[in-house]
């Protein structure tokens, strides 16, 4: 396994395995963990997308193939998040979107991807 993948899997495992308590902040902690994991799961997809935005038209097919592959990996990664924390309801999507604005601003503007990967 590629070193970056091992780091990502280890980081994501740490997030998913660190339970959240029964105090009044449980819902907020859940959303924070989901947003952190989402940032981790989709970081490479976002990076490839930014590269494609500035690529020469002749290279776009290369980037599209990379995005397709990375989207599959991001979907598998977020499936673990959904398995641990459940799918996000519409109101929760707004809260996670707000968290993404500070955690990973380059991903915050893509609500459709967030809905597709984590929403109901």
Biopython code that builds the backbone (N, CA, C, O; Angstrom):
import numpy as np
from Bio.PDB.StructureBuilder import StructureBuilder

atoms = [
    (1, "UNK", "N", (0.842, -1.171, 0.000)),
    (1, "UNK", "CA", (0.000, 0.000, 0.000)),
    (1, "UNK", "C", (0.886, 1.233, 0.000)),
    (1, "UNK", "O", (1.903, 1.270, 0.693)),
    (2, "UNK", "N", (0.512, 2.223, -0.761)),
    (2, "UNK", "CA", (1.246, 3.469, -0.860)),
    (2, "UNK", "C", (1.291, 4.153, 0.513)),
    (2, "UNK", "O", (0.322, 4.092, 1.270)),
    (3, "UNK", "N", (2.409, 4.797, 0.825)),
    (3, "UNK", "CA", (2.593, 5.424, 2.135)),
    (3, "UNK", "C", (1.486, 6.416, 2.442)),
    (3, "UNK", "O", (0.958, 6.415, 3.554)),
    (4, "UNK", "N", (1.117, 7.264, 1.488)),
    (4, "UNK", "CA", (0.063, 8.254, 1.734)),
    (4, "UNK", "C", (-1.252, 7.565, 2.054)),
    (4, "UNK", "O", (-2.018, 8.041, 2.892)),
    (5, "UNK", "N", (-1.519, 6.445, 1.389)),
    (5, "UNK", "CA", (-2.748, 5.701, 1.665)),
    (5, "UNK", "C", (-2.721, 5.130, 3.074)),
    (5, "UNK", "O", (-3.734, 5.160, 3.773)),
    (6, "UNK", "N", (-1.573, 4.610, 3.500)),
    (6, "UNK", "CA", (-1.473, 4.069, 4.855)),
    (6, "UNK", "C", (-1.705, 5.157, 5.890)),
    (6, "UNK", "O", (-2.383, 4.935, 6.893)),
    (7, "UNK", "N", (-1.144, 6.325, 5.645)),
    (7, "UNK", "CA", (-1.336, 7.434, 6.574)),
    (7, "UNK", "C", (-2.805, 7.809, 6.622)),
    (7, "UNK", "O", (-3.356, 8.009, 7.705)),
    (8, "UNK", "N", (-3.443, 7.907, 5.478)),
    (8, "UNK", "CA", (-4.852, 8.276, 5.428)),
    (8, "UNK", "C", (-5.712, 7.241, 6.136)),
    (8, "UNK", "O", (-6.595, 7.596, 6.916)),
    (9, "UNK", "N", (-5.463, 5.976, 5.872)),
    (9, "UNK", "CA", (-6.243, 4.921, 6.507)),
    (9, "UNK", "C", (-6.024, 4.951, 8.010)),
    (9, "UNK", "O", (-6.979, 4.795, 8.771)),
    (10, "UNK", "N", (-4.793, 5.146, 8.454)),
    (10, "UNK", "CA", (-4.514, 5.217, 9.886)),
    (10, "UNK", "C", (-5.206, 6.417, 10.512)),
    (10, "UNK", "O", (-5.802, 6.298, 11.582)),
    (11, "UNK", "N", (-5.136, 7.555, 9.868)),
    (11, "UNK", "CA", (-5.774, 8.757, 10.376)),
    (11, "UNK", "C", (-7.280, 8.564, 10.454)),
    (11, "UNK", "O", (-7.903, 8.890, 11.465)),
    (12, "UNK", "N", (-7.861, 8.038, 9.392)),
    (12, "UNK", "CA", (-9.295, 7.823, 9.355)),
    (12, "UNK", "C", (-9.710, 6.803, 10.410)),
    (12, "UNK", "O", (-10.741, 6.973, 11.061)),
    (13, "UNK", "N", (-8.927, 5.761, 10.584)),
    (13, "UNK", "CA", (-9.231, 4.759, 11.610)),
    (13, "UNK", "C", (-9.231, 5.389, 12.989)),
    (13, "UNK", "O", (-10.089, 5.084, 13.817)),
    (14, "UNK", "N", (-8.278, 6.261, 13.237)),
    (14, "UNK", "CA", (-8.205, 6.956, 14.524)),
    (14, "UNK", "C", (-9.467, 7.772, 14.757)),
    (14, "UNK", "O", (-10.021, 7.758, 15.856)),
    (15, "UNK", "N", (-9.920, 8.474, 13.746)),
    (15, "UNK", "CA", (-11.127, 9.286, 13.868)),
    (15, "UNK", "C", (-12.340, 8.401, 14.117)),
    (15, "UNK", "O", (-13.153, 8.685, 14.997)),
    (16, "UNK", "N", (-12.459, 7.329, 13.341)),
    (16, "UNK", "CA", (-13.634, 6.484, 13.441)),
    (16, "UNK", "C", (-13.667, 5.680, 14.731)),
    (16, "UNK", "O", (-14.738, 5.450, 15.292)),
    (17, "UNK", "N", (-12.512, 5.255, 15.200)),
    (17, "UNK", "CA", (-12.476, 4.421, 16.385)),
    (17, "UNK", "C", (-12.536, 5.211, 17.682)),
    (17, "UNK", "O", (-12.853, 4.655, 18.733)),
    (18, "UNK", "N", (-12.234, 6.496, 17.617)),
    (18, "UNK", "CA", (-12.322, 7.292, 18.832)),
    (18, "UNK", "C", (-13.786, 7.636, 19.041)),
    (18, "UNK", "O", (-14.318, 8.531, 18.383)),
    (19, "UNK", "N", (-14.427, 6.942, 19.937)),
    (19, "UNK", "CA", (-15.859, 7.101, 20.182)),
    (19, "UNK", "C", (-16.194, 8.490, 20.647)),
    (19, "UNK", "O", (-15.314, 9.273, 21.003)),
    (20, "UNK", "N", (-17.440, 8.784, 20.641)),
    (20, "UNK", "CA", (-17.875, 10.065, 21.142)),
    (20, "UNK", "C", (-18.799, 9.821, 22.310)),
    (20, "UNK", "O", (-19.606, 8.892, 22.297)),
    (21, "UNK", "N", (-18.675, 10.664, 23.323)),
    (21, "UNK", "CA", (-19.347, 10.468, 24.595)),
    (21, "UNK", "C", (-20.838, 10.713, 24.566)),
    (21, "UNK", "O", (-21.437, 10.931, 23.513)),
    (22, "UNK", "N", (-21.421, 10.670, 25.752)),
    (22, "UNK", "CA", (-22.861, 10.812, 25.885)),
    (22, "UNK", "C", (-23.248, 12.176, 26.436)),
    (22, "UNK", "O", (-24.373, 12.356, 26.901)),
    (23, "UNK", "N", (-22.343, 13.129, 26.392)),
    (23, "UNK", "CA", (-22.663, 14.443, 26.927)),
    (23, "UNK", "C", (-23.508, 15.227, 25.930)),
    (23, "UNK", "O", (-23.831, 14.727, 24.852)),
    (24, "UNK", "N", (-23.857, 16.438, 26.287)),
    (24, "UNK", "CA", (-24.717, 17.274, 25.464)),
    (24, "UNK", "C", (-24.096, 17.671, 24.144)),
    (24, "UNK", "O", (-24.809, 18.128, 23.252)),
    (25, "UNK", "N", (-22.805, 17.517, 23.988)),
    (25, "UNK", "CA", (-22.122, 17.905, 22.756)),
    (25, "UNK", "C", (-21.941, 16.741, 21.796)),
    (25, "UNK", "O", (-21.189, 16.854, 20.829)),
    (26, "UNK", "N", (-22.616, 15.627, 22.046)),
    (26, "UNK", "CA", (-22.436, 14.435, 21.228)),
    (26, "UNK", "C", (-22.708, 14.707, 19.750)),
    (26, "UNK", "O", (-21.926, 14.292, 18.895)),
    (27, "UNK", "N", (-23.790, 15.386, 19.442)),
    (27, "UNK", "CA", (-24.138, 15.657, 18.044)),
    (27, "UNK", "C", (-23.074, 16.524, 17.380)),
    (27, "UNK", "O", (-22.690, 16.270, 16.238)),
    (28, "UNK", "N", (-22.599, 17.537, 18.082)),
    (28, "UNK", "CA", (-21.574, 18.413, 17.519)),
    (28, "UNK", "C", (-20.261, 17.647, 17.316)),
    (28, "UNK", "O", (-19.596, 17.818, 16.295)),
    (29, "UNK", "N", (-19.895, 16.816, 18.270)),
    (29, "UNK", "CA", (-18.670, 16.020, 18.136)),
    (29, "UNK", "C", (-18.777, 15.077, 16.947)),
    (29, "UNK", "O", (-17.808, 14.879, 16.214)),
    (30, "UNK", "N", (-19.950, 14.499, 16.758)),
    (30, "UNK", "CA", (-20.181, 13.598, 15.626)),
    (30, "UNK", "C", (-19.956, 14.347, 14.316)),
    (30, "UNK", "O", (-19.277, 13.845, 13.421)),
    (31, "UNK", "N", (-20.523, 15.541, 14.203)),
    (31, "UNK", "CA", (-20.381, 16.326, 12.978)),
    (31, "UNK", "C", (-18.937, 16.768, 12.762)),
    (31, "UNK", "O", (-18.471, 16.821, 11.624)),
    (32, "UNK", "N", (-18.237, 17.080, 13.824)),
    (32, "UNK", "CA", (-16.830, 17.446, 13.704)),
    (32, "UNK", "C", (-16.004, 16.268, 13.193)),
    (32, "UNK", "O", (-15.140, 16.440, 12.332)),
    (33, "UNK", "N", (-16.264, 15.083, 13.715)),
    (33, "UNK", "CA", (-15.528, 13.895, 13.261)),
    (33, "UNK", "C", (-15.868, 13.566, 11.813)),
    (33, "UNK", "O", (-14.992, 13.191, 11.033)),
    (34, "UNK", "N", (-17.129, 13.707, 11.460)),
    (34, "UNK", "CA", (-17.532, 13.466, 10.074)),
    (34, "UNK", "C", (-16.838, 14.459, 9.148)),
    (34, "UNK", "O", (-16.324, 14.066, 8.100)),
    (35, "UNK", "N", (-16.814, 15.724, 9.512)),
    (35, "UNK", "CA", (-16.199, 16.731, 8.641)),
    (35, "UNK", "C", (-14.698, 16.504, 8.508)),
    (35, "UNK", "O", (-14.144, 16.664, 7.421)),
    (36, "UNK", "N", (-14.036, 16.134, 9.598)),
    (36, "UNK", "CA", (-12.600, 15.852, 9.539)),
    (36, "UNK", "C", (-12.325, 14.653, 8.634)),
    (36, "UNK", "O", (-11.412, 14.690, 7.809)),
    (37, "UNK", "N", (-13.106, 13.604, 8.789)),
    (37, "UNK", "CA", (-12.937, 12.411, 7.959)),
    (37, "UNK", "C", (-13.231, 12.719, 6.494)),
    (37, "UNK", "O", (-12.530, 12.238, 5.603)),
    (38, "UNK", "N", (-14.256, 13.513, 6.244)),
    (38, "UNK", "CA", (-14.602, 13.888, 4.870)),
    (38, "UNK", "C", (-13.447, 14.651, 4.220)),
    (38, "UNK", "O", (-13.101, 14.403, 3.065)),
    (39, "UNK", "N", (-12.857, 15.578, 4.972)),
    (39, "UNK", "CA", (-11.699, 16.324, 4.453)),
    (39, "UNK", "C", (-10.589, 15.358, 4.049)),
    (39, "UNK", "O", (-9.987, 15.494, 2.984)),
    (40, "UNK", "N", (-10.331, 14.391, 4.908)),
    (40, "UNK", "CA", (-9.278, 13.412, 4.644)),
    (40, "UNK", "C", (-9.622, 12.532, 3.437)),
    (40, "UNK", "O", (-8.768, 12.270, 2.590)),
    (41, "UNK", "N", (-10.857, 12.087, 3.366)),
    (41, "UNK", "CA", (-11.275, 11.178, 2.290)),
    (41, "UNK", "C", (-11.258, 11.835, 0.908)),
    (41, "UNK", "O", (-10.994, 11.167, -0.092)),
    (42, "UNK", "N", (-11.533, 13.114, 0.851)),
    (42, "UNK", "CA", (-11.690, 13.772, -0.449)),
    (42, "UNK", "C", (-10.560, 14.731, -0.812)),
    (42, "UNK", "O", (-10.623, 15.386, -1.852)),
    (43, "UNK", "N", (-9.541, 14.824, 0.017)),
    (43, "UNK", "CA", (-8.450, 15.777, -0.232)),
    (43, "UNK", "C", (-7.769, 15.541, -1.579)),
    (43, "UNK", "O", (-7.535, 16.490, -2.327)),
    (44, "UNK", "N", (-7.455, 14.305, -1.889)),
    (44, "UNK", "CA", (-6.757, 14.009, -3.143)),
    (44, "UNK", "C", (-7.660, 14.263, -4.348)),
    (44, "UNK", "O", (-7.189, 14.742, -5.380)),
    (45, "UNK", "N", (-8.929, 13.954, -4.232)),
    (45, "UNK", "CA", (-9.876, 14.222, -5.314)),
    (45, "UNK", "C", (-9.931, 15.725, -5.591)),
    (45, "UNK", "O", (-9.933, 16.143, -6.749)),
    (46, "UNK", "N", (-9.975, 16.521, -4.552)),
    (46, "UNK", "CA", (-10.005, 17.981, -4.706)),
    (46, "UNK", "C", (-8.715, 18.486, -5.347)),
    (46, "UNK", "O", (-8.745, 19.385, -6.188)),
    (47, "UNK", "N", (-7.592, 17.911, -4.953)),
    (47, "UNK", "CA", (-6.304, 18.330, -5.517)),
    (47, "UNK", "C", (-6.248, 18.046, -7.018)),
    (47, "UNK", "O", (-5.799, 18.888, -7.797)),
    (48, "UNK", "N", (-6.699, 16.872, -7.416)),
    (48, "UNK", "CA", (-6.709, 16.523, -8.839)),
    (48, "UNK", "C", (-7.663, 17.444, -9.598)),
    (48, "UNK", "O", (-7.366, 17.866, -10.716)),
    (49, "UNK", "N", (-8.789, 17.750, -8.999)),
    (49, "UNK", "CA", (-9.756, 18.637, -9.631)),
    (49, "UNK", "C", (-9.161, 20.034, -9.838)),
    (49, "UNK", "O", (-9.375, 20.645, -10.885)),
    (50, "UNK", "N", (-8.428, 20.538, -8.863)),
    (50, "UNK", "CA", (-7.778, 21.855, -9.008)),
    (50, "UNK", "C", (-6.731, 21.818, -10.117)),
    (50, "UNK", "O", (-6.591, 22.783, -10.869)),
    (51, "UNK", "N", (-5.989, 20.706, -10.226)),
    (51, "UNK", "CA", (-4.998, 20.582, -11.289)),
    (51, "UNK", "C", (-5.679, 20.571, -12.655)),
    (51, "UNK", "O", (-5.191, 21.181, -13.606)),
    (52, "UNK", "N", (-6.801, 19.877, -12.741)),
    (52, "UNK", "CA", (-7.531, 19.795, -14.009)),
    (52, "UNK", "C", (-8.066, 21.156, -14.428)),
    (52, "UNK", "O", (-8.149, 21.458, -15.618)),
    (53, "UNK", "N", (-8.428, 21.974, -13.450)),
    (53, "UNK", "CA", (-8.956, 23.307, -13.754)),
    (53, "UNK", "C", (-7.950, 24.173, -14.501)),
    (53, "UNK", "O", (-8.339, 25.051, -15.272)),
    (54, "UNK", "N", (-6.672, 23.936, -14.282)),
    (54, "UNK", "CA", (-5.642, 24.762, -14.923)),
    (54, "UNK", "C", (-4.867, 24.001, -16.002)),
    (54, "UNK", "O", (-3.897, 24.520, -16.554)),
    (55, "UNK", "N", (-5.290, 22.785, -16.298)),
    (55, "UNK", "CA", (-4.568, 21.949, -17.263)),
    (55, "UNK", "C", (-4.862, 22.363, -18.699)),
    (55, "UNK", "O", (-5.902, 22.944, -19.009)),
    (56, "UNK", "N", (-3.921, 22.045, -19.542)),
    (56, "UNK", "CA", (-4.118, 22.246, -20.974)),
    (56, "UNK", "C", (-5.204, 21.281, -21.447)),
    (56, "UNK", "O", (-5.285, 20.158, -20.950)),
    (57, "UNK", "N", (-6.028, 21.697, -22.387)),
    (57, "UNK", "CA", (-7.116, 20.838, -22.862)),
    (57, "UNK", "C", (-6.653, 19.441, -23.303)),
    (57, "UNK", "O", (-7.384, 18.466, -23.131)),
    (58, "UNK", "N", (-5.472, 19.345, -23.856)),
    (58, "UNK", "CA", (-4.972, 18.052, -24.317)),
    (58, "UNK", "C", (-4.722, 17.077, -23.159)),
    (58, "UNK", "O", (-4.694, 15.865, -23.374)),
    (59, "UNK", "N", (-4.542, 17.584, -21.948)),
    (59, "UNK", "CA", (-4.255, 16.726, -20.780)),
    (59, "UNK", "C", (-5.497, 16.395, -19.959)),
    (59, "UNK", "O", (-5.406, 15.643, -18.988)),
    (60, "UNK", "N", (-6.642, 16.934, -20.325)),
    (60, "UNK", "CA", (-7.843, 16.739, -19.511)),
    (60, "UNK", "C", (-8.243, 15.275, -19.364)),
    (60, "UNK", "O", (-8.702, 14.867, -18.297)),
    (61, "UNK", "N", (-8.078, 14.484, -20.411)),
    (61, "UNK", "CA", (-8.441, 13.063, -20.311)),
    (61, "UNK", "C", (-7.634, 12.355, -19.231)),
    (61, "UNK", "O", (-8.161, 11.489, -18.533)),
    (62, "UNK", "N", (-6.376, 12.711, -19.088)),
    (62, "UNK", "CA", (-5.529, 12.121, -18.044)),
    (62, "UNK", "C", (-6.106, 12.468, -16.674)),
    (62, "UNK", "O", (-6.215, 11.606, -15.802)),
    (63, "UNK", "N", (-6.470, 13.722, -16.493)),
    (63, "UNK", "CA", (-7.028, 14.145, -15.205)),
    (63, "UNK", "C", (-8.389, 13.509, -14.942)),
    (63, "UNK", "O", (-8.692, 13.151, -13.804)),
    (64, "UNK", "N", (-9.206, 13.364, -15.969)),
    (64, "UNK", "CA", (-10.514, 12.746, -15.781)),
    (64, "UNK", "C", (-10.377, 11.292, -15.330)),
    (64, "UNK", "O", (-11.145, 10.829, -14.487)),
    (65, "UNK", "N", (-9.414, 10.580, -15.881)),
    (65, "UNK", "CA", (-9.186, 9.193, -15.451)),
    (65, "UNK", "C", (-8.706, 9.152, -14.004)),
    (65, "UNK", "O", (-9.129, 8.294, -13.230)),
    (66, "UNK", "N", (-7.824, 10.079, -13.639)),
    (66, "UNK", "CA", (-7.356, 10.148, -12.248)),
    (66, "UNK", "C", (-8.505, 10.495, -11.306)),
    (66, "UNK", "O", (-8.618, 9.924, -10.221)),
    (67, "UNK", "N", (-9.357, 11.433, -11.723)),
    (67, "UNK", "CA", (-10.508, 11.816, -10.892)),
    (67, "UNK", "C", (-11.470, 10.655, -10.711)),
    (67, "UNK", "O", (-12.007, 10.454, -9.621)),
    (68, "UNK", "N", (-11.688, 9.894, -11.766)),
    (68, "UNK", "CA", (-12.585, 8.740, -11.684)),
    (68, "UNK", "C", (-12.059, 7.725, -10.664)),
    (68, "UNK", "O", (-12.810, 7.219, -9.830)),
    (69, "UNK", "N", (-10.785, 7.445, -10.746)),
    (69, "UNK", "CA", (-10.160, 6.508, -9.812)),
    (69, "UNK", "C", (-10.206, 7.044, -8.382)),
    (69, "UNK", "O", (-10.529, 6.310, -7.449)),
    (70, "UNK", "N", (-9.884, 8.313, -8.218)),
    (70, "UNK", "CA", (-9.868, 8.912, -6.885)),
    (70, "UNK", "C", (-11.272, 9.059, -6.315)),
    (70, "UNK", "O", (-11.455, 8.962, -5.101)),
    (71, "UNK", "N", (-12.263, 9.290, -7.166)),
    (71, "UNK", "CA", (-13.654, 9.357, -6.704)),
    (71, "UNK", "C", (-14.070, 8.000, -6.120)),
    (71, "UNK", "O", (-14.737, 7.945, -5.087)),
    (72, "UNK", "N", (-13.681, 6.930, -6.770)),
    (72, "UNK", "CA", (-13.995, 5.590, -6.265)),
    (72, "UNK", "C", (-13.364, 5.390, -4.896)),
    (72, "UNK", "O", (-14.007, 4.861, -3.988)),
    (73, "UNK", "N", (-12.114, 5.806, -4.738)),
    (73, "UNK", "CA", (-11.451, 5.673, -3.449)),
    (73, "UNK", "C", (-12.130, 6.539, -2.390)),
    (73, "UNK", "O", (-12.325, 6.096, -1.258)),
    (74, "UNK", "N", (-12.490, 7.770, -2.750)),
    (74, "UNK", "CA", (-13.167, 8.669, -1.811)),
    (74, "UNK", "C", (-14.523, 8.104, -1.400)),
    (74, "UNK", "O", (-14.925, 8.226, -0.243)),
    (75, "UNK", "N", (-15.215, 7.498, -2.332)),
    (75, "UNK", "CA", (-16.520, 6.901, -2.027)),
    (75, "UNK", "C", (-16.360, 5.736, -1.048)),
    (75, "UNK", "O", (-17.155, 5.594, -0.118)),
    (76, "UNK", "N", (-15.341, 4.908, -1.253)),
    (76, "UNK", "CA", (-15.073, 3.798, -0.331)),
    (76, "UNK", "C", (-14.705, 4.326, 1.053)),
    (76, "UNK", "O", (-15.147, 3.787, 2.068)),
    (77, "UNK", "N", (-13.904, 5.369, 1.088)),
    (77, "UNK", "CA", (-13.478, 5.973, 2.343)),
    (77, "UNK", "C", (-14.679, 6.555, 3.098)),
    (77, "UNK", "O", (-14.837, 6.320, 4.296)),
    (78, "UNK", "N", (-15.514, 7.306, 2.399)),
    (78, "UNK", "CA", (-16.672, 7.902, 3.064)),
    (78, "UNK", "C", (-17.710, 6.855, 3.442)),
    (78, "UNK", "O", (-18.519, 7.088, 4.339)),
    (79, "UNK", "N", (-17.701, 5.705, 2.773)),
    (79, "UNK", "CA", (-18.608, 4.620, 3.173)),
    (79, "UNK", "C", (-18.279, 4.159, 4.594)),
    (79, "UNK", "O", (-19.177, 3.789, 5.350)),
    (80, "UNK", "N", (-17.001, 4.179, 4.956)),
    (80, "UNK", "CA", (-16.613, 3.832, 6.331)),
    (80, "UNK", "C", (-17.145, 4.871, 7.306)),
    (80, "UNK", "O", (-17.567, 4.532, 8.412)),
    (81, "UNK", "N", (-17.127, 6.132, 6.901)),
    (81, "UNK", "CA", (-17.639, 7.213, 7.740)),
    (81, "UNK", "C", (-19.143, 7.030, 7.949)),
    (81, "UNK", "O", (-19.638, 7.133, 9.071)),
    (82, "UNK", "N", (-19.855, 6.759, 6.870)),
    (82, "UNK", "CA", (-21.300, 6.537, 6.952)),
    (82, "UNK", "C", (-21.600, 5.309, 7.818)),
    (82, "UNK", "O", (-22.549, 5.315, 8.602)),
    (83, "UNK", "N", (-20.794, 4.263, 7.673)),
    (83, "UNK", "CA", (-20.982, 3.072, 8.480)),
    (83, "UNK", "C", (-20.832, 3.351, 9.973)),
    (83, "UNK", "O", (-21.533, 2.756, 10.791)),
    (84, "UNK", "N", (-19.941, 4.232, 10.319)),
    (84, "UNK", "CA", (-19.687, 4.572, 11.731)),
    (84, "UNK", "C", (-20.708, 5.566, 12.268)),
    (84, "UNK", "O", (-21.212, 5.394, 13.378)),
    (85, "UNK", "N", (-21.020, 6.605, 11.492)),
    (85, "UNK", "CA", (-21.807, 7.721, 12.005)),
    (85, "UNK", "C", (-23.188, 7.870, 11.379)),
    (85, "UNK", "O", (-23.990, 8.675, 11.850)),
    (86, "UNK", "N", (-23.477, 7.116, 10.338)),
    (86, "UNK", "CA", (-24.759, 7.239, 9.659)),
    (86, "UNK", "C", (-24.744, 8.342, 8.605)),
    (86, "UNK", "O", (-23.822, 9.154, 8.539)),
    (87, "UNK", "N", (-25.780, 8.344, 7.794)),
    (87, "UNK", "CA", (-25.912, 9.368, 6.743)),
    (87, "UNK", "C", (-26.344, 10.682, 7.364)),
    (87, "UNK", "O", (-26.996, 10.712, 8.407)),
    (88, "UNK", "N", (-25.971, 11.762, 6.708)),
    (88, "UNK", "CA", (-26.322, 13.094, 7.186)),
    (88, "UNK", "C", (-27.697, 13.504, 6.674)),
    (88, "UNK", "O", (-28.023, 13.314, 5.503)),
    (89, "UNK", "N", (-28.484, 14.065, 7.564)),
    (89, "UNK", "CA", (-29.770, 14.651, 7.188)),
    (89, "UNK", "C", (-29.505, 16.040, 6.620)),
    (89, "UNK", "O", (-28.406, 16.572, 6.768)),
    (90, "UNK", "N", (-30.507, 16.627, 5.973)),
    (90, "UNK", "CA", (-30.337, 17.922, 5.309)),
    (90, "UNK", "C", (-29.804, 18.996, 6.262)),
    (90, "UNK", "O", (-28.883, 19.730, 5.903)),
    (91, "UNK", "N", (-30.360, 19.097, 7.452)),
    (91, "UNK", "CA", (-29.908, 20.111, 8.416)),
    (91, "UNK", "C", (-28.468, 19.858, 8.835)),
    (91, "UNK", "O", (-27.711, 20.802, 9.060)),
    (92, "UNK", "N", (-28.089, 18.602, 8.940)),
    (92, "UNK", "CA", (-26.712, 18.260, 9.308)),
    (92, "UNK", "C", (-25.741, 18.608, 8.195)),
    (92, "UNK", "O", (-24.600, 18.983, 8.461)),
    (93, "UNK", "N", (-26.184, 18.488, 6.946)),
    (93, "UNK", "CA", (-25.330, 18.868, 5.817)),
    (93, "UNK", "C", (-24.912, 20.333, 5.934)),
    (93, "UNK", "O", (-23.763, 20.681, 5.664)),
    (94, "UNK", "N", (-25.854, 21.186, 6.339)),
    (94, "UNK", "CA", (-25.538, 22.604, 6.520)),
    (94, "UNK", "C", (-24.483, 22.788, 7.607)),
    (94, "UNK", "O", (-23.561, 23.588, 7.453)),
    (95, "UNK", "N", (-24.621, 22.047, 8.704)),
    (95, "UNK", "CA", (-23.663, 22.160, 9.809)),
    (95, "UNK", "C", (-22.288, 21.661, 9.399)),
    (95, "UNK", "O", (-21.278, 22.282, 9.731)),
    (96, "UNK", "N", (-22.239, 20.543, 8.679)),
    (96, "UNK", "CA", (-20.953, 20.017, 8.212)),
    (96, "UNK", "C", (-20.343, 20.979, 7.204)),
    (96, "UNK", "O", (-19.133, 21.205, 7.211)),
    (97, "UNK", "N", (-21.170, 21.540, 6.346)),
    (97, "UNK", "CA", (-20.680, 22.524, 5.372)),
    (97, "UNK", "C", (-20.003, 23.684, 6.090)),
    (97, "UNK", "O", (-18.949, 24.148, 5.654)),
    (98, "UNK", "N", (-20.591, 24.156, 7.179)),
    (98, "UNK", "CA", (-19.996, 25.249, 7.954)),
    (98, "UNK", "C", (-18.667, 24.821, 8.565)),
    (98, "UNK", "O", (-17.725, 25.613, 8.598)),
    (99, "UNK", "N", (-18.574, 23.583, 9.049)),
    (99, "UNK", "CA", (-17.316, 23.083, 9.603)),
    (99, "UNK", "C", (-16.244, 22.973, 8.525)),
    (99, "UNK", "O", (-15.070, 23.241, 8.780)),
    (100, "UNK", "N", (-16.644, 22.585, 7.338)),
    (100, "UNK", "CA", (-15.688, 22.457, 6.238)),
    (100, "UNK", "C", (-15.083, 23.802, 5.858)),
    (100, "UNK", "O", (-13.951, 23.868, 5.380)),
    (101, "UNK", "N", (-15.832, 24.861, 6.071)),
    (101, "UNK", "CA", (-15.315, 26.203, 5.764)),
    (101, "UNK", "C", (-14.030, 26.496, 6.521)),
    (101, "UNK", "O", (-13.181, 27.237, 6.025)),
    (102, "UNK", "N", (-13.868, 25.927, 7.720)),
    (102, "UNK", "CA", (-12.649, 26.147, 8.487)),
    (102, "UNK", "C", (-11.678, 24.970, 8.388)),
    (102, "UNK", "O", (-10.464, 25.175, 8.378)),
    (103, "UNK", "N", (-12.193, 23.742, 8.315)),
    (103, "UNK", "CA", (-11.319, 22.560, 8.302)),
    (103, "UNK", "C", (-10.621, 22.365, 6.958)),
    (103, "UNK", "O", (-9.422, 22.088, 6.909)),
    (104, "UNK", "N", (-11.357, 22.507, 5.898)),
    (104, "UNK", "CA", (-10.787, 22.325, 4.554)),
    (104, "UNK", "C", (-11.571, 23.204, 3.578)),
    (104, "UNK", "O", (-12.420, 22.710, 2.836)),
    (105, "UNK", "N", (-11.286, 24.501, 3.581)),
    (105, "UNK", "CA", (-12.059, 25.461, 2.776)),
    (105, "UNK", "C", (-12.122, 25.130, 1.283)),
    (105, "UNK", "O", (-13.099, 25.465, 0.612)),
    (106, "UNK", "N", (-11.081, 24.472, 0.763)),
    (106, "UNK", "CA", (-11.078, 24.138, -0.667)),
    (106, "UNK", "C", (-12.142, 23.100, -1.007)),
    (106, "UNK", "O", (-12.465, 22.923, -2.182)),
    (107, "UNK", "N", (-12.698, 22.404, -0.005)),
    (107, "UNK", "CA", (-13.766, 21.434, -0.234)),
    (107, "UNK", "C", (-15.140, 21.976, 0.145)),
    (107, "UNK", "O", (-16.158, 21.375, -0.197)),
    (108, "UNK", "N", (-15.177, 23.085, 0.834)),
    (108, "UNK", "CA", (-16.422, 23.600, 1.399)),
    (108, "UNK", "C", (-17.452, 23.979, 0.336)),
    (108, "UNK", "O", (-18.652, 23.885, 0.591)),
    (109, "UNK", "N", (-17.024, 24.392, -0.811)),
    (109, "UNK", "CA", (-17.957, 24.866, -1.824)),
    (109, "UNK", "C", (-18.651, 23.788, -2.630)),
    (109, "UNK", "O", (-19.499, 24.100, -3.466)),
    (110, "UNK", "N", (-18.319, 22.543, -2.406)),
    (110, "UNK", "CA", (-18.879, 21.474, -3.228)),
    (110, "UNK", "C", (-19.941, 20.696, -2.450)),
    (110, "UNK", "O", (-19.723, 19.550, -2.058)),
    (111, "UNK", "N", (-21.082, 21.327, -2.237)),
    (111, "UNK", "CA", (-22.169, 20.711, -1.473)),
    (111, "UNK", "C", (-22.717, 19.454, -2.165)),
    (111, "UNK", "O", (-23.128, 18.505, -1.496)),
    (112, "UNK", "N", (-22.722, 19.452, -3.494)),
    (112, "UNK", "CA", (-23.233, 18.287, -4.223)),
    (112, "UNK", "C", (-22.431, 17.027, -3.900)),
    (112, "UNK", "O", (-23.004, 15.955, -3.705)),
    (113, "UNK", "N", (-21.109, 17.160, -3.843)),
    (113, "UNK", "CA", (-20.265, 16.012, -3.516)),
    (113, "UNK", "C", (-20.506, 15.573, -2.076)),
    (113, "UNK", "O", (-20.590, 14.378, -1.793)),
    (114, "UNK", "N", (-20.617, 16.532, -1.173)),
    (114, "UNK", "CA", (-20.902, 16.226, 0.229)),
    (114, "UNK", "C", (-22.217, 15.459, 0.339)),
    (114, "UNK", "O", (-22.283, 14.436, 1.022)),
    (115, "UNK", "N", (-23.239, 15.934, -0.313)),
    (115, "UNK", "CA", (-24.565, 15.276, -0.301)),
    (115, "UNK", "C", (-24.476, 13.867, -0.888)),
    (115, "UNK", "O", (-25.033, 12.916, -0.339)),
    (116, "UNK", "N", (-23.773, 13.749, -2.000)),
    (116, "UNK", "CA", (-23.649, 12.461, -2.674)),
    (116, "UNK", "C", (-22.925, 11.429, -1.830)),
    (116, "UNK", "O", (-23.331, 10.268, -1.780)),
    (117, "UNK", "N", (-21.848, 11.847, -1.162)),
    (117, "UNK", "CA", (-21.034, 10.891, -0.416)),
    (117, "UNK", "C", (-21.531, 10.634, 1.005)),
    (117, "UNK", "O", (-21.350, 9.536, 1.530)),
    (118, "UNK", "N", (-22.153, 11.630, 1.632)),
    (118, "UNK", "CA", (-22.538, 11.477, 3.042)),
    (118, "UNK", "C", (-24.014, 11.682, 3.341)),
    (118, "UNK", "O", (-24.478, 11.299, 4.415)),
    (119, "UNK", "N", (-24.761, 12.275, 2.421)),
    (119, "UNK", "CA", (-26.156, 12.605, 2.696)),
    (119, "UNK", "C", (-27.134, 11.480, 2.433)),
    (119, "UNK", "O", (-26.806, 10.454, 1.837)),
    (120, "UNK", "N", (-28.359, 11.716, 2.904)),
    (120, "UNK", "CA", (-29.442, 10.738, 2.690)),
    (120, "UNK", "C", (-29.959, 10.816, 1.286)),
    (120, "UNK", "O", (-30.869, 10.071, 0.920)),
]
sb = StructureBuilder()
sb.init_structure("model")
sb.init_model(0)
sb.init_chain("A")
sb.init_seg("    ")
for serial, (resi, resn, name, xyz) in enumerate(atoms, 1):
    if name == "N":
        sb.init_residue(resn, " ", resi, " ")
    sb.init_atom(name, np.array(xyz, "f"), 0.0, 1.0, " ", f" {name:<3s}", serial, name[0])
structure = sb.get_structure()
